[in-house]
Amino acid sequence: MRRFIKWVAGLVGVLVLAAVALYAVAYFRSQAAMAKTYTVSDPPLTVARDADTVARGEHIFLTRGCGECHGHGGEGKLLFDAGPVAKVVPPNITTGGRLKGMTPDQIAAAIRHGVAANGRPLVFMPSEDFHEMSDEDVATVVAYLQSLPPSANDPGPLEVRPLGRVLWLFGKFPLLPAEHIDHAPRARTAPAPAATAEYGKYLAQGCVGCHGASFSGQHVPGTPPDFPDSQNLTPAAIGSWKEADFFRAIRTGKRPDGSDIKTFMPWQTYAKMSDVELSALWAYLRTLPPVESKKK
């Protein structure tokens, strides 16, 4: 019995040392990755300040989920606390917070490249959803952000915790989106706003982060294990839907069968989209290859 107890104790000791070593590797590698600098040299933005431009920027801010993370006034807030993984706290992005002293091009780099004014990567900023946003649309968002009343709100620090660092080490946690973005300088344009699949594909960039590149649903990267998976949006799952059903789902949070869409899906945000935008999204979803949902 004593020999067995010693064997178990030895095994536990080895496992503890292995865990400590793994965390040490994850910690130092993640710290090095967060200290890396990136150069962003996209063509300079032209930012207008007229009321129509600011209103367009507000519409994009509210319908692309920016307010869901940073607060509808850009003041920052606690998004969620995932225990040993991370505490996600999108910062204050008014001119009283992170945007103070930033140029329009630096703000655009944060949005589309996930790169801060000092060249370091932003943590958890979902820039992969926005990296192809057109110069014109980004310029309107910049105009809107710079028009917001400066807020002194401090939502607190973001925390990357031990399990989050280990998951990042194995490529299972979207800690630094800047690592995966093409930073080559280029101008970006958008299709003409219309109820077309082409424009819908442009708008749907912001859906990929949650629903996956194939739009077939997945466990949303970076969320706690008990968060609901995103749903399959391909014709394999919504093939029997009509455009009116899609509109109803987005506008009211109700599926065709009357069931509620889980609140983690920010349908209230997308409900602010125009009829043209929703029709374009619907047209694009209908062009996707059908992919069967994975069994949970």
C-alpha positions as CSV (number, residue, x, y, z in Angstrom):
1,M,0.0,0.0,0.0
2,R,2.8,2.4,0.9
3,R,4.5,1.7,-2.4
4,F,1.3,2.4,-4.2
5,I,0.8,5.7,-2.4
6,K,4.3,6.7,-3.2
7,W,3.7,5.8,-6.8
8,V,0.5,7.9,-6.9
9,A,2.3,10.8,-5.2
10,G,5.1,10.6,-7.6
11,L,2.7,10.6,-10.6
12,V,0.8,13.6,-9.2
13,G,4.1,15.4,-8.7
14,V,5.1,14.7,-12.3
15,L,1.8,16.0,-13.6
16,V,2.0,19.1,-11.5
17,L,5.5,19.8,-12.8
18,A,4.3,19.2,-16.3
19,A,1.4,21.6,-15.9
20,V,3.7,24.3,-14.4
21,A,6.1,23.8,-17.3
22,L,3.3,24.0,-19.9
23,Y,2.0,27.2,-18.3
24,A,5.5,28.7,-18.2
25,V,5.9,28.1,-21.9
26,A,2.4,29.4,-22.7
27,Y,3.0,32.5,-20.6
28,F,6.3,33.5,-22.0
29,R,5.3,32.8,-25.6
30,S,2.0,34.7,-25.3
31,Q,3.8,37.6,-23.7
32,A,6.3,37.7,-26.6
33,A,3.4,37.6,-29.0
34,M,1.6,40.4,-27.3
35,A,4.9,42.5,-27.4
36,K,5.4,42.0,-31.1
37,T,4.8,45.1,-33.3
38,Y,3.1,45.3,-36.6
39,T,3.4,48.0,-39.3
40,V,0.2,49.1,-40.9
41,S,0.5,51.4,-43.9
42,D,-2.9,51.4,-45.7
43,P,-3.7,54.4,-47.9
44,P,-4.6,57.4,-45.7
45,L,-8.3,57.8,-44.9
46,T,-10.4,60.8,-45.9
47,V,-12.8,61.4,-43.0
48,A,-15.7,63.8,-43.5
49,R,-17.5,65.3,-40.5
50,D,-20.9,66.1,-41.9
51,A,-24.1,64.9,-40.2
52,D,-24.8,62.3,-42.9
53,T,-21.4,60.7,-42.6
54,V,-21.6,60.6,-38.8
55,A,-25.1,59.1,-39.1
56,R,-23.8,56.4,-41.5
57,G,-21.0,55.6,-39.1
58,E,-23.4,55.3,-36.2
59,H,-25.5,52.9,-38.3
60,I,-22.5,50.7,-39.0
61,F,-21.3,50.9,-35.4
62,L,-24.7,49.7,-34.1
63,T,-25.4,47.1,-36.8
64,R,-21.9,45.4,-36.8
65,G,-21.9,44.7,-33.1
66,C,-19.5,47.3,-32.0
67,G,-21.9,48.6,-29.4
68,E,-22.6,45.1,-28.1
69,C,-18.9,44.9,-27.0
70,H,-17.9,48.5,-26.2
71,G,-21.2,49.9,-25.0
72,H,-23.6,51.9,-27.2
73,G,-21.8,55.1,-26.2
74,G,-18.4,53.5,-26.7
75,E,-17.7,53.8,-23.0
76,G,-16.5,50.2,-22.5
77,K,-17.8,47.5,-20.3
78,L,-17.3,44.0,-18.9
79,L,-18.3,41.6,-21.6
80,F,-17.9,38.3,-19.8
81,D,-15.8,36.6,-17.2
82,A,-14.7,33.1,-18.3
83,G,-13.0,32.1,-15.1
84,P,-9.6,30.5,-15.7
85,V,-9.7,31.4,-19.4
86,A,-10.1,35.2,-19.5
87,K,-11.9,38.3,-18.3
88,V,-13.0,40.1,-21.5
89,V,-13.4,43.9,-21.0
90,P,-13.7,45.9,-24.2
91,P,-12.2,49.3,-23.4
92,N,-13.6,52.9,-23.5
93,I,-13.2,53.9,-27.2
94,T,-14.3,57.5,-26.9
95,T,-11.9,60.4,-27.1
96,G,-11.9,60.4,-23.3
97,G,-10.5,56.8,-23.4
98,R,-8.4,54.8,-25.8
99,L,-9.1,57.1,-28.8
100,K,-7.5,60.2,-27.1
101,G,-4.8,61.5,-29.4
102,M,-5.3,58.8,-32.0
103,T,-5.3,59.7,-35.7
104,P,-8.1,58.4,-38.0
105,D,-5.5,56.0,-39.6
106,Q,-4.6,54.6,-36.2
107,I,-8.2,54.0,-35.4
108,A,-8.7,52.3,-38.8
109,A,-5.7,50.1,-38.0
110,A,-7.3,49.0,-34.7
111,I,-10.6,48.2,-36.4
112,R,-9.3,46.4,-39.5
113,H,-5.9,45.1,-38.4
114,G,-6.2,44.6,-34.6
115,V,-3.2,46.8,-34.1
116,A,-2.9,49.5,-31.5
117,A,-1.3,52.9,-32.0
118,N,2.0,51.6,-30.6
119,G,2.0,48.8,-33.2
120,R,1.3,46.1,-30.7
121,P,-1.6,43.6,-31.3
122,L,-4.9,44.2,-29.6
123,V,-6.2,41.4,-27.4
124,F,-9.6,39.8,-28.4
125,M,-10.4,42.6,-30.9
126,P,-12.3,40.7,-33.6
127,S,-10.6,42.5,-36.5
128,E,-10.8,39.4,-38.7
129,D,-14.5,40.3,-39.0
130,F,-13.7,43.8,-40.2
131,H,-10.4,43.6,-42.1
132,E,-12.1,43.9,-45.5
133,M,-14.4,46.7,-44.5
134,S,-14.2,49.4,-47.1
135,D,-12.3,52.6,-46.7
136,E,-15.5,54.6,-47.0
137,D,-17.3,52.6,-44.3
138,V,-14.3,52.7,-41.9
139,A,-14.0,56.4,-42.4
140,T,-17.7,56.9,-41.4
141,V,-17.1,54.8,-38.2
142,V,-14.1,56.9,-37.4
143,A,-16.1,60.1,-37.8
144,Y,-18.8,58.7,-35.6
145,L,-16.4,57.5,-32.8
146,Q,-14.7,60.9,-32.8
147,S,-18.1,62.6,-32.5
148,L,-19.0,60.7,-29.4
149,P,-19.0,62.6,-26.1
150,P,-15.7,61.8,-24.3
151,S,-16.3,59.4,-21.5
152,A,-14.1,59.0,-18.4
153,N,-15.5,55.5,-17.7
154,D,-12.9,52.9,-16.8
155,P,-14.4,49.5,-17.3
156,G,-11.4,47.8,-15.7
157,P,-8.5,45.7,-17.0
158,L,-8.8,42.8,-19.5
159,E,-7.2,39.7,-18.1
160,V,-5.7,36.7,-20.0
161,R,-5.7,33.9,-17.5
162,P,-3.7,30.7,-17.4
163,L,-6.0,28.4,-19.3
164,G,-6.5,31.1,-21.9
165,R,-2.7,31.3,-22.5
166,V,-2.5,27.5,-22.8
167,L,-5.4,27.3,-25.2
168,W,-3.8,30.1,-27.3
169,L,-0.5,28.1,-27.4
170,F,-2.4,25.2,-29.0
171,G,-4.3,27.4,-31.4
172,K,-7.6,27.1,-29.6
173,F,-8.1,30.6,-28.4
174,P,-8.4,33.8,-30.5
175,L,-6.1,35.9,-28.3
176,L,-4.4,38.0,-31.0
177,P,-6.3,38.3,-34.3
178,A,-3.5,40.4,-35.7
179,E,-1.5,37.2,-36.0
180,H,-3.8,35.9,-38.7
181,I,-4.6,39.1,-40.7
182,D,-3.1,40.1,-44.0
183,H,-1.4,43.5,-43.2
184,A,-0.4,44.3,-46.8
185,P,-1.3,47.9,-47.6
186,R,-4.2,48.2,-50.0
187,A,-7.4,50.2,-50.7
188,R,-10.7,48.5,-49.9
189,T,-14.0,49.1,-51.6
190,A,-17.5,47.7,-51.0
191,P,-20.2,46.7,-53.5
192,A,-23.0,49.1,-54.1
193,P,-25.7,48.8,-51.3
194,A,-28.4,46.7,-52.9
195,A,-30.4,43.6,-52.2
196,T,-27.8,41.4,-53.9
197,A,-25.8,38.4,-52.8
198,E,-22.6,40.4,-53.5
199,Y,-23.5,43.1,-51.0
200,G,-24.8,40.4,-48.6
201,K,-21.4,38.7,-48.7
202,Y,-19.7,42.0,-47.8
203,L,-22.1,42.5,-44.8
204,A,-21.7,38.8,-43.7
205,Q,-18.0,39.3,-43.0
206,G,-19.1,40.2,-39.4
207,C,-20.9,36.9,-39.0
208,V,-17.9,34.6,-39.7
209,G,-16.3,35.0,-36.3
210,C,-19.4,33.4,-34.6
211,H,-20.9,31.2,-37.3
212,G,-17.6,30.0,-38.9
213,A,-16.2,30.4,-42.4
214,S,-18.7,28.0,-43.8
215,F,-21.6,29.5,-41.8
216,S,-22.5,26.0,-40.6
217,G,-22.2,26.9,-36.9
218,Q,-19.6,26.2,-34.2
219,H,-18.7,26.8,-30.6
220,V,-17.8,30.5,-30.7
221,P,-14.0,30.9,-30.2
222,G,-13.1,32.5,-26.9
223,T,-16.4,31.9,-25.2
224,P,-16.9,29.8,-22.0
225,P,-17.8,26.1,-22.5
226,D,-21.3,26.6,-21.4
227,F,-22.0,29.3,-24.0
228,P,-24.4,28.1,-26.7
229,D,-23.0,27.2,-30.1
230,S,-23.8,29.4,-33.0
231,Q,-26.3,28.0,-35.5
232,N,-26.0,26.6,-39.0
233,L,-27.1,29.3,-41.5
234,T,-26.6,27.3,-44.6
235,P,-29.5,26.0,-46.7
236,A,-29.0,22.6,-45.1
237,A,-30.5,24.1,-41.9
238,I,-32.7,27.0,-43.2
239,G,-33.6,25.7,-46.6
240,S,-37.3,25.7,-45.8
241,W,-37.2,29.3,-44.6
242,K,-38.6,32.2,-46.6
243,E,-37.2,35.7,-46.7
244,A,-40.1,36.8,-44.5
245,D,-39.0,34.1,-41.9
246,F,-35.5,35.5,-42.0
247,F,-36.7,39.0,-41.5
248,R,-38.9,37.9,-38.6
249,A,-36.1,36.0,-36.9
250,I,-33.8,39.1,-37.1
251,R,-36.4,41.6,-36.2
252,T,-38.1,39.7,-33.4
253,G,-35.8,36.9,-32.3
254,K,-38.4,34.3,-33.3
255,R,-37.8,31.3,-35.6
256,P,-40.5,30.2,-38.0
257,D,-41.7,27.6,-35.5
258,G,-42.1,30.3,-32.8
259,S,-39.2,29.3,-30.7
260,D,-36.9,31.9,-29.3
261,I,-33.4,32.6,-30.7
262,K,-30.9,32.3,-27.8
263,T,-30.0,35.7,-26.4
264,F,-26.3,35.2,-27.1
265,M,-27.2,35.8,-30.7
266,P,-27.4,39.6,-30.8
267,W,-30.4,39.7,-33.0
268,Q,-31.4,43.1,-31.5
269,T,-28.2,44.5,-33.0
270,Y,-28.9,43.2,-36.5
271,A,-32.6,44.2,-36.2
272,K,-31.3,47.7,-36.8
273,M,-30.2,46.8,-40.3
274,S,-32.2,48.3,-43.1
275,D,-34.5,46.2,-45.3
276,V,-32.0,46.4,-48.1
277,E,-29.2,45.0,-45.8
278,L,-31.3,42.2,-44.5
279,S,-32.5,41.2,-48.0
280,A,-28.8,41.2,-49.2
281,L,-27.8,39.0,-46.3
282,W,-30.7,36.6,-47.1
283,A,-29.7,36.6,-50.8
284,Y,-26.1,35.7,-49.9
285,L,-27.1,32.9,-47.4
286,R,-29.1,31.3,-50.1
287,T,-26.0,31.0,-52.2
288,L,-24.0,29.1,-49.6
289,P,-23.2,25.4,-50.1
290,P,-25.5,23.3,-47.7
291,V,-23.5,21.9,-44.8
292,E,-25.1,19.6,-42.3
293,S,-24.9,20.7,-38.7
294,K,-22.4,18.8,-36.6
295,K,-23.9,16.6,-34.0
296,K,-23.5,18.1,-30.5
